Amino acid sequence: MLDGKVALVTGAGGGLGSAHALLLAKEGAAVVVNDLGGSRDGSGGSSSMADSVVAEIRAAGGKAVADYGNVTRADDARSMVKTAVDSFGKLDICICNAGILRDKSFKNMTDDMWDIVVAVHLKGTYLVSKAAYDRMVEQGTGGRIIMTSSTSGLLGNFGQTNYGAAKAGIAGFMRCLWLEGMKYGITVNVLAPTALSRMTEDIFPEGVGDKFPPENVSPPVVWLCTDEAKDVTGRQLLVAGNRVSLLSWQVTPIADQPLDKGTWDVAQIGRKILDSKANWPPINPLRG
């Protein structure tokens, strides 16, 4: 479904990123496989991870090139897009997947832990999306941008305030950018995946992670990159195993009164809020 398309996937040296890259290539896209090759906490670097995925794509008859840039650096982000254009003539698809973890309870959170996670996830998504978006606008043929958020940011999770804040920021970024992208035929969507990878291998309870292979997340993501998905934009998809769900916000009325009745009395509005609690949706519908 992607013959003739060119895709860039960040963090594609393993886990979800490599699953996305491999399926994109299987569907006919030429792929720029970006990966810094660092450890789960973002330290270090190596070319071997990206090279391995490129080799696998080429062995299967697909087209791919490696890129080892750091998503937190603007020059590297622009270079990723340049690699796509230099190698394959254009860029149609950008999947921002690169990420790291520095989990810690907020009491023990340090500024460094906060800054690097926000830099990789939120700033990195911005820089790569910006470079890709600008190229897509210049080409004038539309495009697909998919940003990777998380239920930690959309719904919450213990011990991930830095990660959750960054992932919530990515979702907010998408909810604004899709409105601008419509003018240029560029769709922008958010993926919130549940999958077993080196990022999550010690988070799942024993035996549970096997129910969420990363390969199962990629089909709906890759479909969003097709021409059939040209009218799907501004959406948040939760994908876990073979379950695909749409996350959308709802408004639950609490209280209202005409302005000519004055402002709410503090105790009165408090009673209204408490009386309405039975109708509130759960904070995290995945947990109840």
Secondary structure as a PSIPRED ss2 file (coil, helix, strand):
# PSIPRED VFORMAT (PSIPRED V4.0)

   1 M C   1.000  0.000  0.000
   2 L C   1.000  0.000  0.000
   3 D C   1.000  0.000  0.000
   4 G C   1.000  0.000  0.000
   5 K C   1.000  0.000  0.000
   6 V E   0.000  0.000  1.000
   7 A E   0.000  0.000  1.000
   8 L E   0.000  0.000  1.000
   9 V E   0.000  0.000  1.000
  10 T C   1.000  0.000  0.000
  11 G C   1.000  0.000  0.000
  12 A C   1.000  0.000  0.000
  13 G C   1.000  0.000  0.000
  14 G C   1.000  0.000  0.000
  15 G H   0.000  1.000  0.000
  16 L H   0.000  1.000  0.000
  17 G H   0.000  1.000  0.000
  18 S H   0.000  1.000  0.000
  19 A H   0.000  1.000  0.000
  20 H H   0.000  1.000  0.000
  21 A H   0.000  1.000  0.000
  22 L H   0.000  1.000  0.000
  23 L H   0.000  1.000  0.000
  24 L H   0.000  1.000  0.000
  25 A H   0.000  1.000  0.000
  26 K H   0.000  1.000  0.000
  27 E C   1.000  0.000  0.000
  28 G C   1.000  0.000  0.000
  29 A C   1.000  0.000  0.000
  30 A E   0.000  0.000  1.000
  31 V E   0.000  0.000  1.000
  32 V E   0.000  0.000  1.000
  33 V E   0.000  0.000  1.000
  34 N E   0.000  0.000  1.000
  35 D C   1.000  0.000  0.000
  36 L C   1.000  0.000  0.000
  37 G C   1.000  0.000  0.000
  38 G C   1.000  0.000  0.000
  39 S C   1.000  0.000  0.000
  40 R C   1.000  0.000  0.000
  41 D C   1.000  0.000  0.000
  42 G C   1.000  0.000  0.000
  43 S C   1.000  0.000  0.000
  44 G C   1.000  0.000  0.000
  45 G C   1.000  0.000  0.000
  46 S C   1.000  0.000  0.000
  47 S C   1.000  0.000  0.000
  48 S H   0.000  1.000  0.000
  49 M H   0.000  1.000  0.000
  50 A H   0.000  1.000  0.000
  51 D H   0.000  1.000  0.000
  52 S H   0.000  1.000  0.000
  53 V H   0.000  1.000  0.000
  54 V H   0.000  1.000  0.000
  55 A H   0.000  1.000  0.000
  56 E H   0.000  1.000  0.000
  57 I H   0.000  1.000  0.000
  58 R H   0.000  1.000  0.000
  59 A H   0.000  1.000  0.000
  60 A C   1.000  0.000  0.000
  61 G C   1.000  0.000  0.000
  62 G C   1.000  0.000  0.000
  63 K C   1.000  0.000  0.000
  64 A E   0.000  0.000  1.000
  65 V E   0.000  0.000  1.000
  66 A E   0.000  0.000  1.000
  67 D E   0.000  0.000  1.000
  68 Y C   1.000  0.000  0.000
  69 G C   1.000  0.000  0.000
  70 N C   1.000  0.000  0.000
  71 V C   1.000  0.000  0.000
  72 T C   1.000  0.000  0.000
  73 R C   1.000  0.000  0.000
  74 A H   0.000  1.000  0.000
  75 D H   0.000  1.000  0.000
  76 D H   0.000  1.000  0.000
  77 A H   0.000  1.000  0.000
  78 R H   0.000  1.000  0.000
  79 S H   0.000  1.000  0.000
  80 M H   0.000  1.000  0.000
  81 V H   0.000  1.000  0.000
  82 K H   0.000  1.000  0.000
  83 T H   0.000  1.000  0.000
  84 A H   0.000  1.000  0.000
  85 V H   0.000  1.000  0.000
  86 D H   0.000  1.000  0.000
  87 S H   0.000  1.000  0.000
  88 F H   0.000  1.000  0.000
  89 G C   1.000  0.000  0.000
  90 K C   1.000  0.000  0.000
  91 L C   1.000  0.000  0.000
  92 D C   1.000  0.000  0.000
  93 I E   0.000  0.000  1.000
  94 C E   0.000  0.000  1.000
  95 I E   0.000  0.000  1.000
  96 C E   0.000  0.000  1.000
  97 N C   1.000  0.000  0.000
  98 A C   1.000  0.000  0.000
  99 G C   1.000  0.000  0.000
 100 I C   1.000  0.000  0.000
 101 L C   1.000  0.000  0.000
 102 R C   1.000  0.000  0.000
 103 D C   1.000  0.000  0.000
 104 K C   1.000  0.000  0.000
 105 S C   1.000  0.000  0.000
 106 F H   0.000  1.000  0.000
 107 K H   0.000  1.000  0.000
 108 N H   0.000  1.000  0.000
 109 M C   1.000  0.000  0.000
 110 T C   1.000  0.000  0.000
 111 D H   0.000  1.000  0.000
 112 D H   0.000  1.000  0.000
 113 M H   0.000  1.000  0.000
 114 W H   0.000  1.000  0.000
 115 D H   0.000  1.000  0.000
 116 I H   0.000  1.000  0.000
 117 V H   0.000  1.000  0.000
 118 V H   0.000  1.000  0.000
 119 A H   0.000  1.000  0.000
 120 V H   0.000  1.000  0.000
 121 H H   0.000  1.000  0.000
 122 L H   0.000  1.000  0.000
 123 K H   0.000  1.000  0.000
 124 G H   0.000  1.000  0.000
 125 T H   0.000  1.000  0.000
 126 Y H   0.000  1.000  0.000
 127 L H   0.000  1.000  0.000
 128 V H   0.000  1.000  0.000
 129 S H   0.000  1.000  0.000
 130 K H   0.000  1.000  0.000
 131 A H   0.000  1.000  0.000
 132 A H   0.000  1.000  0.000
 133 Y H   0.000  1.000  0.000
 134 D H   0.000  1.000  0.000
 135 R H   0.000  1.000  0.000
 136 M H   0.000  1.000  0.000
 137 V H   0.000  1.000  0.000
 138 E H   0.000  1.000  0.000
 139 Q H   0.000  1.000  0.000
 140 G C   1.000  0.000  0.000
 141 T C   1.000  0.000  0.000
 142 G C   1.000  0.000  0.000
 143 G E   0.000  0.000  1.000
 144 R E   0.000  0.000  1.000
 145 I E   0.000  0.000  1.000
 146 I E   0.000  0.000  1.000
 147 M E   0.000  0.000  1.000
 148 T E   0.000  0.000  1.000
 149 S C   1.000  0.000  0.000
 150 S C   1.000  0.000  0.000
 151 T H   0.000  1.000  0.000
 152 S H   0.000  1.000  0.000
 153 G H   0.000  1.000  0.000
 154 L H   0.000  1.000  0.000
 155 L C   1.000  0.000  0.000
 156 G C   1.000  0.000  0.000
 157 N C   1.000  0.000  0.000
 158 F C   1.000  0.000  0.000
 159 G C   1.000  0.000  0.000
 160 Q C   1.000  0.000  0.000
 161 T H   0.000  1.000  0.000
 162 N H   0.000  1.000  0.000
 163 Y H   0.000  1.000  0.000
 164 G H   0.000  1.000  0.000
 165 A H   0.000  1.000  0.000
 166 A H   0.000  1.000  0.000
 167 K H   0.000  1.000  0.000
 168 A H   0.000  1.000  0.000
 169 G H   0.000  1.000  0.000
 170 I H   0.000  1.000  0.000
 171 A H   0.000  1.000  0.000
 172 G H   0.000  1.000  0.000
 173 F H   0.000  1.000  0.000
 174 M H   0.000  1.000  0.000
 175 R H   0.000  1.000  0.000
 176 C H   0.000  1.000  0.000
 177 L H   0.000  1.000  0.000
 178 W H   0.000  1.000  0.000
 179 L H   0.000  1.000  0.000
 180 E H   0.000  1.000  0.000
 181 G H   0.000  1.000  0.000
 182 M H   0.000  1.000  0.000
 183 K H   0.000  1.000  0.000
 184 Y H   0.000  1.000  0.000
 185 G C   1.000  0.000  0.000
 186 I E   0.000  0.000  1.000
 187 T E   0.000  0.000  1.000
 188 V E   0.000  0.000  1.000
 189 N E   0.000  0.000  1.000
 190 V E   0.000  0.000  1.000
 191 L E   0.000  0.000  1.000
 192 A E   0.000  0.000  1.000
 193 P E   0.000  0.000  1.000
 194 T E   0.000  0.000  1.000
 195 A C   1.000  0.000  0.000
 196 L C   1.000  0.000  0.000
 197 S C   1.000  0.000  0.000
 198 R C   1.000  0.000  0.000
 199 M C   1.000  0.000  0.000
 200 T C   1.000  0.000  0.000
 201 E C   1.000  0.000  0.000
 202 D C   1.000  0.000  0.000
 203 I C   1.000  0.000  0.000
 204 F C   1.000  0.000  0.000
 205 P C   1.000  0.000  0.000
 206 E C   1.000  0.000  0.000
 207 G C   1.000  0.000  0.000
 208 V C   1.000  0.000  0.000
 209 G H   0.000  1.000  0.000
 210 D H   0.000  1.000  0.000
 211 K H   0.000  1.000  0.000
 212 F C   1.000  0.000  0.000
 213 P C   1.000  0.000  0.000
 214 P H   0.000  1.000  0.000
 215 E H   0.000  1.000  0.000
 216 N H   0.000  1.000  0.000
 217 V C   1.000  0.000  0.000
 218 S H   0.000  1.000  0.000
 219 P H   0.000  1.000  0.000
 220 P H   0.000  1.000  0.000
 221 V H   0.000  1.000  0.000
 222 V H   0.000  1.000  0.000
 223 W H   0.000  1.000  0.000
 224 L C   1.000  0.000  0.000
 225 C C   1.000  0.000  0.000
 226 T C   1.000  0.000  0.000
 227 D H   0.000  1.000  0.000
 228 E H   0.000  1.000  0.000
 229 A H   0.000  1.000  0.000
 230 K C   1.000  0.000  0.000
 231 D C   1.000  0.000  0.000
 232 V C   1.000  0.000  0.000
 233 T C   1.000  0.000  0.000
 234 G C   1.000  0.000  0.000
 235 R C   1.000  0.000  0.000
 236 Q E   0.000  0.000  1.000
 237 L E   0.000  0.000  1.000
 238 L E   0.000  0.000  1.000
 239 V E   0.000  0.000  1.000
 240 A E   0.000  0.000  1.000
 241 G C   1.000  0.000  0.000
 242 N C   1.000  0.000  0.000
 243 R E   0.000  0.000  1.000
 244 V E   0.000  0.000  1.000
 245 S E   0.000  0.000  1.000
 246 L E   0.000  0.000  1.000
 247 L E   0.000  0.000  1.000
 248 S C   1.000  0.000  0.000
 249 W C   1.000  0.000  0.000
 250 Q C   1.000  0.000  0.000
 251 V C   1.000  0.000  0.000
 252 T C   1.000  0.000  0.000
 253 P C   1.000  0.000  0.000
 254 I C   1.000  0.000  0.000
 255 A C   1.000  0.000  0.000
 256 D C   1.000  0.000  0.000
 257 Q C   1.000  0.000  0.000
 258 P C   1.000  0.000  0.000
 259 L H   0.000  1.000  0.000
 260 D H   0.000  1.000  0.000
 261 K H   0.000  1.000  0.000
 262 G C   1.000  0.000  0.000
 263 T C   1.000  0.000  0.000
 264 W C   1.000  0.000  0.000
 265 D C   1.000  0.000  0.000
 266 V H   0.000  1.000  0.000
 267 A H   0.000  1.000  0.000
 268 Q H   0.000  1.000  0.000
 269 I H   0.000  1.000  0.000
 270 G H   0.000  1.000  0.000
 271 R H   0.000  1.000  0.000
 272 K H   0.000  1.000  0.000
 273 I H   0.000  1.000  0.000
 274 L H   0.000  1.000  0.000
 275 D H   0.000  1.000  0.000
 276 S H   0.000  1.000  0.000
 277 K H   0.000  1.000  0.000
 278 A H   0.000  1.000  0.000
 279 N H   0.000  1.000  0.000
 280 W C   1.000  0.000  0.000
 281 P C   1.000  0.000  0.000
 282 P C   1.000  0.000  0.000
 283 I C   1.000  0.000  0.000
 284 N C   1.000  0.000  0.000
 285 P C   1.000  0.000  0.000
 286 L C   1.000  0.000  0.000
 287 R C   1.000  0.000  0.000
 288 G C   1.000  0.000  0.000
